[in-house]
Each structure stands twice: as structure tokens, then as C-alpha cells.
Amino acid sequence: MMWNGGHGIFGGLMMVIFWAFIIGLIFLAVRGFSTRSDTGNGQTAMDVLRERYARGEIDEDEFERRLAKLESPKR
């Protein structure tokens, strides 16, 4: 008995493997794009705040205000 134009079971199996590979790539791409953080390298908000203060992007008053906000207990 010949399936898929003479390729037998091998042709059908290769078709299933091909589509499984394509679906797997799509799944990995979607998962990779959806789990990226805003900071890009896993930094916490506190780390970003400290870096901005060290670079001079914010002054001491702004740093202290934001630091207090980050350290305050959440409601």
C-alpha cells in the first residue's frame, strides 16, 4: 500500500515532524517575546533607580522620594 504518492509511511511521518518543528518554533518565539522584562536584563526597580541617580539623571530629592515610595509597604 503506497501513501503520499509513493513515499509510504516515511513521507507522512516527515510531514508530521515538519509541522511539529514549525509549531515549536512559533511557540518558542511567542514565549520569548512575552517574557521579556521592561529593563531588559532582569534588573529590579531599585537597581534602575540607583543607576539613574549614579548617572545624574535624577537629583537627590527625586531619588529619596522614589526610594521611599519603593520601600513603602503595599496596600
C-alpha positions in Angstrom: 0.0 0.0 0.0 1.5 3.3 -1.0 0.8 6.6 0.8 1.5 10.1 -0.2 2.5 9.5 -3.8 4.8 6.6 -3.2 6.6 7.8 -0.1 5.0 5.4 2.2 4.8 5.9 6.0 8.1 7.8 5.9 6.6 10.7 3.9 3.7 11.1 6.3 6.0 10.9 9.3 8.3 13.6 7.9 5.2 15.8 7.3 4.2 15.4 11.0 7.8 16.1 12.2 8.0 19.2 9.9 4.8 20.7 11.2 5.7 19.9 14.8 9.0 21.7 14.3 7.3 24.8 12.8 4.7 24.9 15.7 7.5 24.5 18.2 9.4 27.4 16.7 6.3 29.6 16.8 5.7 28.6 20.4 9.3 29.5 21.5 9.2 32.8 19.7 5.9 33.8 21.3 7.1 32.7 24.8 10.4 34.6 24.3 8.7 37.8 23.3 6.1 37.7 26.1 8.6 37.1 29.0 10.9 40.0 28.3 11.2 42.5 31.1 11.0 46.2 30.6 14.5 46.8 31.8 15.9 44.1 29.5 18.3 42.3 31.9 16.3 41.4 34.9 17.1 44.5 37.0 14.8 45.5 39.8 13.2 48.9 40.1 15.6 49.7 42.9 18.6 48.8 40.7 17.3 51.1 37.9 16.7 53.9 40.4 20.2 53.6 41.8 21.7 53.6 38.3 19.7 56.7 37.3 20.9 58.5 40.4 24.5 57.5 39.8 24.4 58.8 36.2 22.9 62.1 37.4 19.6 61.7 35.6 17.7 62.4 38.9 18.7 64.6 41.8 19.0 63.6 45.5 15.5 64.8 46.4 13.9 62.8 43.5 16.0 59.7 44.4 14.9 59.9 48.1 11.2 60.4 47.1 11.2 57.5 44.7 13.2 55.3 47.2 10.6 56.0 49.9 7.8 55.0 47.5 9.5 51.8 46.5 10.2 50.8 50.2 6.8 51.7 51.5 4.5 48.7 52.2 2.0 47.9 49.5 -1.7 48.3 50.3 
